Amino acid sequence: MEKRRDVFQAIADPTRREIIQLLSRESLNFNSIADHFDATRPTISQHIMILEECGLLIIKKQGREKFCEAKLDKLEEVSTWVQQYSKAWNETIDAMENFLKNKKNGKQK
């Protein structure tokens, strides 16, 4: 039984993040993507399949070639998740700054 991957698993790998970056600029075929890496073509092909499974790219067949296009709207899920923690950290840092300011001004013991 195959395990369904999610967008977080897809972006956890630096090679897959680099593939997303490449495809964010232009549509590329498998060979063009593989040319950017030292890894074997089957390894890059596996990364591409994981990205497709997670919905971060689509593969379109044009003649005998397969072209990949980024589908970056799925990254919104990551952005939303990060923003919730960013807000909490900012509130914590603001509270710490206020505490230190008050302590420096002699308002806290």
C-alpha positions as CSV (number, residue, x, y, z in Angstrom):
1,M,0.0,0.0,0.0
2,E,1.5,3.3,-1.1
3,K,1.7,6.1,1.5
4,R,0.3,9.4,0.3
5,R,2.8,12.2,0.7
6,D,2.0,15.8,1.6
7,V,3.4,19.1,0.6
8,F,5.6,19.3,3.7
9,Q,7.3,16.1,2.9
10,A,7.9,17.3,-0.7
11,I,9.6,20.5,0.4
12,A,11.7,18.8,3.1
13,D,14.2,17.7,0.5
14,P,16.6,20.3,-0.9
15,T,16.7,18.7,-4.4
16,R,12.9,19.0,-4.6
17,R,13.0,22.6,-3.4
18,E,15.5,23.3,-6.2
19,I,13.3,21.6,-8.8
20,I,10.4,23.8,-7.7
21,Q,12.6,26.9,-8.0
22,L,13.6,25.9,-11.5
23,L,10.0,25.2,-12.6
24,S,8.8,28.5,-11.0
25,R,10.6,30.3,-13.9
26,E,9.7,28.0,-16.8
27,S,8.3,24.7,-17.9
28,L,11.1,22.1,-18.4
29,N,11.3,18.6,-19.7
30,F,12.7,15.8,-17.5
31,N,16.2,15.9,-19.1
32,S,16.5,19.7,-18.7
33,I,15.7,19.4,-15.0
34,A,18.1,16.5,-14.6
35,D,20.9,18.5,-16.3
36,H,20.9,20.9,-13.3
37,F,21.9,18.2,-10.8
38,D,24.7,15.7,-10.2
39,A,22.2,13.0,-9.3
40,T,21.2,10.2,-11.7
41,R,18.2,10.8,-14.0
42,P,16.2,8.0,-12.2
43,T,16.8,9.8,-8.9
44,I,15.6,13.2,-10.4
45,S,12.6,11.4,-12.0
46,Q,11.7,10.0,-8.5
47,H,11.8,13.5,-7.1
48,I,9.6,14.8,-9.9
49,M,7.1,12.0,-9.2
50,I,6.9,12.9,-5.5
51,L,6.3,16.6,-6.4
52,E,3.6,15.6,-8.8
53,E,2.0,13.3,-6.2
54,C,2.0,16.2,-3.7
55,G,0.4,18.5,-6.3
56,L,3.4,20.9,-6.6
57,L,3.8,20.3,-10.3
58,I,2.0,18.8,-13.2
59,I,3.4,16.8,-16.0
60,K,2.2,17.4,-19.6
61,K,3.1,15.1,-22.4
62,Q,4.0,16.9,-25.7
63,G,4.9,14.4,-28.3
64,R,7.5,12.1,-26.9
65,E,8.6,14.6,-24.2
66,K,7.2,15.1,-20.7
67,F,7.2,18.7,-19.5
68,C,6.9,19.7,-15.9
69,E,5.1,22.9,-14.8
70,A,5.1,24.3,-11.2
71,K,1.8,24.4,-9.5
72,L,2.7,26.8,-6.7
73,D,-0.7,27.3,-5.2
74,K,-0.2,24.2,-3.0
75,L,2.6,26.1,-1.2
76,E,-0.1,28.3,0.3
77,E,-0.7,25.4,2.8
78,V,2.9,25.8,4.0
79,S,2.7,29.6,4.1
80,T,-0.5,29.5,6.3
81,W,1.2,27.0,8.7
82,V,4.3,29.2,9.0
83,Q,2.3,32.4,9.4
84,Q,0.5,31.0,12.5
85,Y,3.8,30.4,14.2
86,S,5.4,33.6,13.0
87,K,2.5,35.5,14.6
88,A,3.0,33.7,17.9
89,W,6.8,34.3,17.9
90,N,6.3,38.0,17.1
91,E,3.9,38.3,20.0
92,T,6.4,36.6,22.3
93,I,9.3,38.8,21.1
94,D,7.2,41.9,21.6
95,A,6.3,40.9,25.1
96,M,9.9,40.2,25.9
97,E,11.0,43.6,24.5
98,N,8.3,45.3,26.6
99,F,9.4,43.4,29.7
100,L,13.1,44.4,29.2
101,K,12.2,48.0,28.5
102,N,10.1,48.2,31.7
103,K,12.9,46.5,33.6
104,K,15.5,49.0,32.3
105,N,13.2,51.9,33.2
106,G,12.9,50.6,36.8
107,K,9.2,49.6,36.4
108,Q,9.9,45.9,37.0
109,K,11.7,44.3,39.8
